[in-house]
Amino acid sequence: MKRRDFLKIVPIISAFPIQSIAQANFPDKPIKTISPYAAGGGPDVQLRQVSPYLGEALKQTIIVENKVGAGGVLATQFVAQSAPDGYTLLLGSNIQLVQKIMKPELSINPLIDFVPISNMYSSPTVMVVAADSPYKKVEDVINAAKASSGTMNYSSGGIGTSAHIAGATFVALNNLKVSHIPLKGSVEIAASLLRGDTQFAFPIAGTGVPLVKGGKLRALAVTSRNRLSQLPDVPTLNEIMKNDLTIQESWFGMWAPIKTPQDRINILFQAISKALATPALKTAYEDAGNIITPSQSPQAFAAYMNSENKKWAEIIRLTGISAD
């Protein structure tokens, strides 16, 4: 090839986007996903269930690491401060939005410090009592609470969690004098009920449904818009109370630190979409009372998060929940 012909080709080669090279090389090492939930809790279980399928789609190992504390704040801060290279991701949810709403002074803002990749699934909470509890219906709990002179308790995995918000909504709408007992994680809710430390709770379905099916807990109601196929005989709380504020479904998706390259976000989005389409995973999620809700695009997930932020801000205002 003559030198002048080579020089004509160089600009053409240079014009090819570096993005295509980045896509070809990413990921070239294991990806770490951070779970803000205790090992064994519903969201943590669902994250571990999707990880092999996500790893298969990316042809790379997916490592799940638990960072529990402060209602998800510790995990959120850790990932936000990680390198924006697509190798450290967060299992994000509406709970992180709630934490920021309750504590505006938090240095991390989920809406601006992360790039949403895709929503994955949603889960209502389940109102449960111990399997040997005398309470057989929601009305039994309401009547007992009104007669207890403030001695009844409900538990959650921490302040601002889905279980806390659902419980606080239930208490407020029924004008009950009931104490909230925040635990270190959702996995402790069942033990608290079985010991008798608390009388009822609202764990998310991913945590509650397996315990109900296992005979440890009794389900009295669900906070979904419709009854769960896994618990067809359990009414929705809205059926009983006739108030749309009782319809509460948490969602869980994958976030990356802000400034993560868009080409890597697109690769991760496609891999998540492929993983969620796996029939075996869909069955596993639905068996636990979850609904698979993949986003149409990372941009669609971002828009959804913004609308959800407004909704949960209103719920927090109405229930009076605070981080204090």
The 8 nearest C-alpha neighbors of each residue, nearest first, counted from 0:
[[1, 2, 4, 5, 3, 6, 8, 7],
 [0, 2, 4, 3, 5, 6, 7, 8],
 [1, 3, 5, 4, 6, 0, 7, 8],
 [2, 4, 6, 5, 1, 7, 0, 8],
 [5, 3, 7, 1, 6, 2, 0, 8],
 [6, 4, 2, 8, 7, 3, 1, 9],
 [5, 7, 3, 9, 8, 4, 2, 10],
 [6, 8, 4, 5, 9, 3, 10, 11],
 [9, 7, 5, 11, 6, 10, 12, 4],
 [8, 10, 12, 6, 11, 7, 13, 5],
 [11, 9, 13, 12, 8, 14, 7, 6],
 [10, 12, 14, 8, 9, 13, 15, 7],
 [13, 11, 9, 14, 10, 15, 8, 16],
 [14, 12, 10, 11, 15, 9, 16, 8],
 [13, 15, 11, 12, 10, 16, 9, 17],
 [14, 16, 13, 12, 17, 11, 19, 18],
 [17, 15, 18, 19, 14, 20, 13, 12],
 [16, 18, 20, 19, 21, 15, 14, 22],
 [19, 17, 21, 16, 20, 22, 262, 15],
 [20, 18, 22, 21, 17, 16, 23, 15],
 [21, 19, 23, 17, 18, 22, 24, 16],
 [22, 20, 18, 24, 23, 19, 25, 17],
 [23, 21, 19, 25, 20, 24, 18, 262],
 [22, 24, 20, 21, 25, 19, 26, 18],
 [25, 23, 21, 22, 27, 26, 20, 19],
 [26, 24, 27, 22, 23, 21, 263, 28],
 [25, 27, 28, 24, 59, 57, 29, 30],
 [26, 28, 25, 24, 29, 59, 58, 30],
 [27, 29, 26, 30, 59, 60, 86, 25],
 [30, 28, 60, 59, 61, 31, 62, 27],
 [31, 29, 86, 61, 87, 62, 60, 28],
 [30, 32, 62, 87, 61, 86, 63, 88],
 [33, 31, 88, 63, 89, 87, 62, 64],
 [34, 32, 89, 64, 65, 63, 88, 90],
 [33, 35, 65, 36, 90, 64, 66, 43],
 [36, 34, 71, 67, 66, 74, 65, 33],
 [37, 35, 34, 67, 43, 65, 38, 40],
 [36, 38, 40, 184, 67, 39, 65, 43],
 [39, 37, 40, 43, 36, 65, 44, 186],
 [38, 40, 44, 43, 37, 41, 186, 42],
 [39, 41, 186, 43, 38, 37, 206, 42],
 [40, 42, 206, 205, 44, 43, 45, 39],
 [43, 41, 45, 44, 40, 46, 205, 36],
 [42, 44, 46, 40, 45, 41, 36, 38],
 [43, 45, 41, 47, 42, 46, 39, 40],
 [44, 46, 48, 42, 47, 43, 41, 49],
 [47, 45, 43, 49, 48, 44, 42, 50],
 [46, 48, 44, 50, 45, 49, 43, 63],
 [49, 47, 45, 46, 50, 44, 51, 280],
 [48, 50, 46, 52, 47, 51, 53, 45],
 [49, 51, 53, 47, 52, 48, 61, 54],
 [52, 50, 54, 53, 49, 55, 48, 61],
 [53, 51, 274, 55, 54, 50, 49, 56],
 [52, 54, 50, 56, 274, 55, 51, 270],
 [55, 53, 51, 59, 57, 60, 52, 56],
 [54, 56, 58, 52, 53, 57, 51, 59],
 [55, 57, 53, 270, 54, 58, 52, 274],
 [56, 58, 54, 59, 55, 270, 53, 26],
 [59, 57, 55, 54, 56, 60, 26, 53],
 [58, 60, 54, 57, 29, 61, 28, 55],
 [61, 59, 29, 54, 30, 62, 58, 28],
 [60, 62, 30, 54, 29, 50, 31, 59],
 [61, 63, 31, 32, 30, 64, 60, 29],
 [64, 62, 32, 33, 31, 61, 65, 34],
 [63, 65, 33, 34, 32, 62, 66, 31],
 [66, 64, 34, 33, 35, 67, 36, 37],
 [67, 65, 35, 74, 34, 64, 73, 33],
 [66, 68, 35, 36, 37, 65, 71, 74],
 [67, 69, 70, 73, 71, 72, 66, 35],
 [68, 70, 72, 71, 73, 67, 157, 158],
 [71, 69, 68, 157, 72, 158, 160, 159],
 [70, 72, 35, 69, 74, 73, 68, 75],
 [71, 73, 75, 69, 74, 70, 76, 68],
 [74, 72, 76, 75, 71, 68, 77, 69],
 [73, 75, 77, 66, 35, 76, 72, 71],
 [76, 74, 72, 73, 77, 78, 79, 71],
 [75, 77, 79, 73, 74, 78, 72, 80],
 [78, 76, 74, 80, 75, 79, 73, 81],
 [77, 79, 81, 80, 75, 76, 89, 74],
 [78, 80, 76, 256, 77, 81, 75, 112],
 [79, 81, 78, 77, 76, 82, 256, 83],
 [82, 80, 78, 79, 83, 77, 87, 256],
 [81, 83, 84, 80, 256, 87, 85, 86],
 [84, 82, 259, 256, 258, 85, 81, 257],
 [83, 85, 259, 82, 86, 260, 87, 263],
 [86, 84, 87, 83, 259, 263, 255, 88],
 [85, 87, 30, 84, 31, 88, 29, 26],
 [88, 86, 31, 85, 32, 30, 78, 81],
 [89, 87, 32, 255, 254, 33, 31, 86],
 [90, 88, 33, 254, 91, 32, 253, 78],
 [89, 91, 253, 34, 252, 33, 254, 251],
 [92, 90, 252, 89, 253, 251, 254, 95],
 [93, 91, 251, 94, 250, 95, 252, 90],
 [92, 94, 96, 95, 250, 97, 249, 91],
 [95, 93, 97, 92, 96, 160, 98, 159],
 [96, 94, 98, 97, 93, 92, 71, 99],
 [95, 97, 93, 94, 99, 98, 308, 100],
 [98, 96, 94, 100, 95, 99, 101, 93],
 [97, 99, 95, 101, 100, 96, 102, 94],
 [98, 100, 102, 103, 96, 97, 101, 105],
 [99, 101, 97, 98, 102, 103, 312, 96],
 [102, 100, 98, 99, 321, 322, 97, 103],
 [101, 103, 99, 104, 100, 105, 98, 322],
 [104, 102, 99, 105, 100, 101, 106, 98],
 [103, 105, 102, 106, 99, 107, 101, 100],
 [106, 104, 103, 107, 102, 99, 108, 98],
 [105, 107, 104, 108, 103, 76, 99, 102],
 [108, 106, 105, 76, 109, 112, 79, 75],
 [107, 109, 110, 112, 111, 99, 106, 105],
 [110, 108, 112, 111, 113, 96, 107, 95],
 [111, 109, 108, 112, 113, 305, 304, 96],
 [110, 112, 109, 108, 113, 257, 114, 107],
 [113, 111, 257, 109, 108, 110, 79, 256],
 [114, 112, 257, 256, 255, 111, 109, 254],
 [113, 115, 255, 257, 254, 256, 116, 112],
 [116, 114, 254, 301, 297, 117, 113, 300],
 [117, 115, 297, 254, 253, 268, 264, 114],
 [118, 116, 294, 297, 252, 253, 300, 115],
 [117, 119, 252, 293, 294, 251, 300, 292],
 [120, 118, 252, 293, 292, 251, 291, 117],
 [121, 119, 291, 292, 290, 251, 250, 118],
 [122, 120, 250, 290, 249, 289, 251, 248],
 [121, 123, 289, 249, 248, 204, 250, 203],
 [124, 122, 248, 223, 222, 203, 204, 249],
 [123, 125, 203, 204, 202, 201, 222, 221],
 [124, 126, 221, 201, 204, 202, 220, 203],
 [125, 127, 201, 220, 219, 200, 218, 221],
 [128, 126, 218, 217, 200, 199, 219, 125],
 [127, 129, 199, 217, 216, 198, 132, 130],
 [128, 130, 216, 132, 131, 192, 193, 217],
 [129, 131, 216, 217, 215, 132, 128, 214],
 [132, 130, 129, 133, 216, 217, 128, 215],
 [131, 133, 129, 134, 130, 128, 135, 217],
 [134, 132, 135, 131, 139, 130, 129, 128],
 [135, 133, 139, 132, 136, 140, 128, 137],
 [134, 136, 133, 139, 219, 137, 132, 217],
 [137, 135, 139, 138, 219, 134, 140, 220],
 [136, 138, 140, 139, 219, 141, 220, 135],
 [137, 139, 141, 136, 140, 142, 135, 134],
 [140, 138, 142, 136, 134, 137, 141, 143],
 [141, 139, 143, 137, 138, 142, 144, 134],
 [140, 142, 138, 144, 139, 143, 145, 137],
 [143, 141, 145, 139, 144, 140, 138, 146],
 [142, 144, 140, 146, 145, 141, 147, 139],
 [145, 143, 147, 141, 146, 142, 140, 151],
 [144, 146, 142, 143, 147, 175, 141, 148],
 [147, 145, 143, 144, 148, 142, 149, 141],
 [146, 148, 144, 149, 150, 145, 143, 151],
 [149, 147, 146, 150, 145, 176, 144, 151],
 [150, 148, 176, 177, 147, 151, 144, 178],
 [149, 151, 147, 148, 152, 177, 178, 144],
 [152, 150, 177, 149, 144, 198, 178, 147],
 [153, 151, 178, 197, 177, 198, 179, 180],
 [152, 154, 199, 197, 200, 179, 198, 180],
 [155, 153, 180, 200, 181, 179, 197, 188],
 [154, 156, 162, 181, 163, 157, 182, 188],
 [155, 157, 184, 185, 182, 183, 181, 160],
 [158, 156, 181, 155, 182, 70, 160, 183],
 [157, 159, 160, 181, 163, 70, 322, 156],
 [158, 160, 163, 164, 98, 157, 97, 70],
 [161, 159, 163, 162, 158, 157, 94, 164],
 [160, 162, 164, 163, 165, 159, 249, 94],
 [163, 161, 201, 202, 155, 165, 160, 164],
 [162, 164, 166, 160, 155, 161, 165, 159],
 [163, 165, 167, 161, 166, 162, 168, 159],
 [166, 164, 168, 162, 167, 163, 161, 169],
 [167, 165, 169, 163, 168, 164, 162, 201],
 [166, 168, 170, 164, 169, 165, 163, 171],
 [167, 169, 165, 171, 166, 170, 318, 172],
 [170, 168, 166, 167, 172, 171, 165, 173],
 [171, 169, 167, 175, 173, 168, 172, 174],
 [172, 170, 174, 168, 173, 169, 167, 318],
 [171, 173, 169, 174, 170, 168, 175, 167],
 [172, 174, 170, 171, 175, 169, 141, 168],
 [175, 173, 171, 172, 170, 176, 145, 169],
 [174, 176, 170, 173, 177, 145, 144, 171],
 [177, 175, 149, 174, 178, 144, 148, 145],
 [176, 178, 151, 149, 152, 175, 179, 150],
 [179, 177, 152, 153, 180, 151, 176, 149],
 [178, 180, 153, 152, 154, 181, 177, 155],
 [179, 181, 154, 153, 182, 178, 155, 152],
 [182, 180, 157, 155, 154, 156, 158, 179],
 [183, 181, 156, 157, 184, 155, 180, 187],
 [184, 182, 156, 157, 181, 187, 185, 68],
 [185, 183, 156, 186, 182, 187, 37, 157],
 [184, 186, 156, 187, 188, 40, 155, 202],
 [185, 187, 40, 184, 188, 39, 189, 37],
 [188, 186, 185, 190, 189, 184, 191, 182],
 [189, 187, 191, 185, 190, 186, 154, 155],
 [190, 188, 192, 191, 187, 193, 186, 216],
 [189, 191, 193, 187, 192, 188, 194, 186],
 [192, 190, 188, 194, 196, 189, 193, 197],
 [191, 193, 195, 197, 189, 190, 194, 129],
 [192, 194, 190, 195, 191, 129, 189, 196],
 [195, 193, 191, 192, 196, 190, 197, 189],
 [194, 196, 192, 197, 193, 191, 198, 129],
 [197, 195, 191, 194, 192, 198, 152, 193],
 [198, 196, 152, 192, 153, 195, 191, 199],
 [197, 199, 152, 153, 192, 128, 195, 151],
 [198, 200, 128, 153, 127, 197, 192, 154],
 [201, 199, 153, 154, 127, 126, 202, 155],
 [200, 202, 126, 162, 125, 124, 166, 127],
 [203, 201, 162, 124, 207, 125, 206, 200],
 [202, 204, 124, 205, 206, 123, 207, 125],
 [205, 203, 207, 124, 208, 288, 206, 125],
 [204, 206, 41, 287, 203, 207, 288, 208],
 [207, 205, 41, 204, 203, 40, 208, 202],
 [206, 208, 204, 210, 202, 209, 205, 203],
 [207, 209, 211, 204, 210, 287, 206, 212],
 [210, 208, 212, 211, 207, 213, 287, 206],
 [211, 209, 213, 207, 208, 212, 215, 216],
 [210, 212, 216, 208, 214, 213, 209, 217],
 [211, 213, 209, 214, 210, 208, 215, 216],
 [214, 212, 210, 211, 215, 209, 216, 208],
 [213, 215, 211, 212, 216, 210, 130, 217],
 [216, 214, 130, 210, 213, 211, 129, 217],
 [215, 217, 130, 129, 211, 214, 128, 210],
 [216, 218, 130, 128, 127, 211, 129, 219],
 [219, 217, 127, 126, 220, 211, 125, 216],
 [218, 220, 126, 136, 127, 137, 233, 217],
 [221, 219, 234, 126, 235, 236, 233, 218],
 [222, 220, 125, 235, 223, 236, 124, 126],
 [223, 221, 246, 123, 247, 124, 236, 235],
 [224, 222, 123, 225, 246, 221, 248, 247],
 [223, 225, 246, 222, 226, 235, 237, 247],
 [226, 224, 223, 227, 235, 222, 234, 221],
 [227, 225, 235, 231, 234, 228, 223, 233],
 [226, 228, 230, 229, 231, 225, 288, 223],
 [227, 229, 231, 230, 226, 288, 285, 286],
 [228, 230, 227, 231, 288, 286, 287, 208],
 [231, 229, 227, 228, 233, 232, 226, 208],
 [230, 232, 228, 233, 227, 229, 226, 234],
 [231, 233, 230, 234, 226, 227, 228, 229],
 [232, 234, 220, 230, 231, 219, 235, 218],
 [235, 233, 220, 226, 236, 232, 238, 221],
 [234, 236, 221, 220, 237, 238, 222, 226],
 [235, 237, 239, 220, 238, 222, 221, 240],
 [236, 238, 241, 240, 235, 239, 242, 245],
 [239, 237, 235, 236, 241, 240, 234, 242],
 [240, 238, 236, 237, 241, 235, 234, 137],
 [239, 241, 237, 242, 238, 236, 245, 243],
 [242, 240, 237, 238, 239, 243, 236, 245],
 [241, 243, 244, 240, 237, 245, 246, 238],
 [244, 242, 245, 246, 237, 241, 224, 247],
 [243, 245, 246, 242, 247, 168, 314, 237],
 [244, 246, 243, 237, 247, 242, 222, 236],
 [247, 245, 222, 244, 223, 243, 224, 237],
 [246, 248, 222, 245, 123, 223, 249, 165],
 [249, 247, 123, 122, 223, 121, 250, 246],
 [248, 250, 122, 121, 123, 93, 247, 161],
 [251, 249, 121, 92, 120, 122, 93, 248],
 [250, 252, 92, 120, 91, 119, 118, 121],
 [251, 253, 118, 119, 91, 117, 90, 92],
 [252, 254, 90, 116, 91, 117, 89, 118],
 [255, 253, 115, 89, 116, 114, 88, 91],
 [254, 256, 88, 114, 113, 89, 85, 257],
 [257, 255, 113, 79, 83, 114, 259, 112],
 [256, 258, 113, 112, 114, 259, 83, 255],
 [259, 257, 83, 260, 256, 114, 113, 261],
 [258, 260, 83, 84, 257, 256, 85, 261],
 [261, 259, 263, 262, 258, 264, 84, 83],
 [260, 262, 264, 263, 265, 259, 258, 266],
 [261, 263, 265, 264, 260, 266, 18, 22],
 [264, 262, 266, 265, 261, 260, 267, 85],
 [263, 265, 261, 267, 262, 266, 268, 116],
 [264, 266, 268, 262, 263, 267, 261, 269],
 [265, 267, 263, 269, 268, 264, 270, 262],
 [268, 266, 270, 264, 265, 269, 271, 263],
 [269, 267, 265, 271, 270, 266, 116, 264],
 [268, 270, 272, 266, 267, 271, 273, 265],
 [269, 271, 267, 273, 56, 268, 272, 53],
 [272, 270, 274, 268, 273, 269, 53, 275],
 [273, 271, 269, 275, 270, 274, 268, 276],
 [272, 274, 270, 276, 271, 275, 269, 56],
 [275, 273, 52, 271, 53, 276, 272, 277],
 [276, 274, 272, 277, 273, 271, 280, 281],
 [275, 277, 273, 274, 278, 272, 281, 280],
 [276, 278, 275, 280, 274, 279, 281, 273],
 [279, 277, 281, 280, 276, 282, 275, 283],
 [280, 278, 282, 281, 277, 283, 284, 276],
 [279, 281, 283, 282, 277, 278, 284, 275],
 [280, 282, 278, 284, 279, 283, 285, 277],
 [281, 283, 279, 285, 280, 284, 286, 278],
 [284, 282, 280, 286, 281, 285, 279, 287],
 [285, 283, 281, 289, 287, 282, 286, 280],
 [284, 286, 289, 288, 282, 287, 283, 290],
 [285, 287, 283, 284, 288, 282, 229, 289],
 [288, 286, 205, 285, 284, 289, 208, 209],
 [289, 287, 285, 204, 286, 205, 229, 208],
 [290, 288, 285, 122, 284, 287, 121, 205],
 [289, 291, 121, 120, 285, 292, 122, 288],
 [292, 290, 120, 119, 293, 121, 289, 281],
 [291, 293, 120, 119, 290, 118, 294, 121],
 [294, 292, 119, 118, 117, 291, 272, 295],
 [295, 293, 117, 118, 296, 300, 299, 292],
 [294, 296, 299, 293, 297, 300, 117, 298],
 [295, 297, 299, 298, 294, 300, 117, 268],
 [298, 296, 116, 300, 299, 117, 115, 301],
 [297, 299, 301, 296, 300, 302, 115, 116],
 [300, 298, 296, 302, 301, 297, 295, 303],
 [299, 301, 303, 297, 298, 302, 294, 117],
 [302, 300, 298, 304, 299, 303, 115, 297],
 [303, 301, 299, 305, 304, 300, 298, 306],
 [304, 302, 300, 306, 301, 305, 307, 299],
 [303, 305, 307, 301, 302, 306, 308, 300],
 [304, 306, 308, 302, 303, 307, 301, 309],
 [305, 307, 303, 308, 309, 304, 302, 310],
 [308, 306, 310, 304, 309, 305, 303, 311],
 [307, 309, 305, 306, 311, 310, 312, 304],
 [308, 310, 312, 307, 306, 311, 313, 305],
 [311, 309, 307, 313, 312, 308, 314, 306],
 [312, 310, 314, 313, 308, 309, 315, 307],
 [311, 313, 309, 315, 310, 314, 308, 316],
 [312, 314, 316, 311, 310, 315, 317, 309],
 [315, 313, 311, 317, 316, 312, 318, 310],
 [316, 314, 312, 318, 313, 317, 320, 319],
 [315, 317, 313, 319, 314, 318, 312, 320],
 [316, 318, 314, 315, 319, 313, 320, 168],
 [319, 317, 315, 320, 316, 168, 314, 167],
 [318, 320, 316, 317, 315, 321, 314, 167],
 [321, 319, 318, 315, 322, 316, 167, 101],
 [320, 322, 323, 101, 319, 159, 102, 315],
 [321, 323, 101, 102, 158, 320, 159, 98],
 [322, 321, 320, 158, 101, 102, 159, 319]]
